[in-house]
Amino acid sequence: MLQQVEIIRSKILSLAEVKLQVSRWRLKSQTVVFTNGVFDILHPGHVSYLAKTKDLGNRLIIGLNADVSVKLLNKGPNRPIQNEQDRAFLLAALSFVDAVVLFEEETPYHLISEIVPDVLAKGGDYEIEQIAGHDVVLKNGGKVEIIDFLDGHSTTSIEQKIMNFKV
C-alpha cells in the first residue's frame, strides 16, 4: 500500500507521463481540465480557484511554472520564494488535484498543445483571448473558462506583509 507522501509524489508528472495519463482518462470518458500558474505561496485564494477549476470536469492538471519560467515572468527579484519541487509537492497534496506538470517556458502554450485539455481555465484577471492555448482548446472542441478570484488573497500581499514584519 502506498504511503501518503508517495501518493502525493506520484501526482507530479513529466510531460510524457501526463500525456499517457490523459489518454487513460479519455478512455474512461473523463473530462480533463487544465490550469496553470506559479502558486508561490499557497493561500486560500489559490485553493478556492483550484477547487472551482476542478468542478469544471473530472480530472485537474496544473501546469506549474518552473523556477526558470518564474524568472521570465519578472515577478520580482525574490520570486519564486519556494522552489519548483516544493510548490509542486504542495499542489499535488491537494486531494482534488490529479496531476502537476512543470514547464520552463514563459507560457504553457506548448504544454497545452501537447495535452489538449477539454477545459482550459484561468483566473478572473484574464480575457479569453489573452489565455495561452485558448486557440488550441477551442479548435479541438473544448471550452475556455474564467474563474473568479477570492477577494483579499494574493501572493504579493502576503509577500508584502512578510517584508514589512518587524520583530
Summary of the structure (lengths in Angstrom):
residues: 167
radius of gyration: 15.8
end to end distance: 45.6
largest distance: 56.0
contacts: 488
relative contact order: 0.19
helix: 43%
strand: 18%
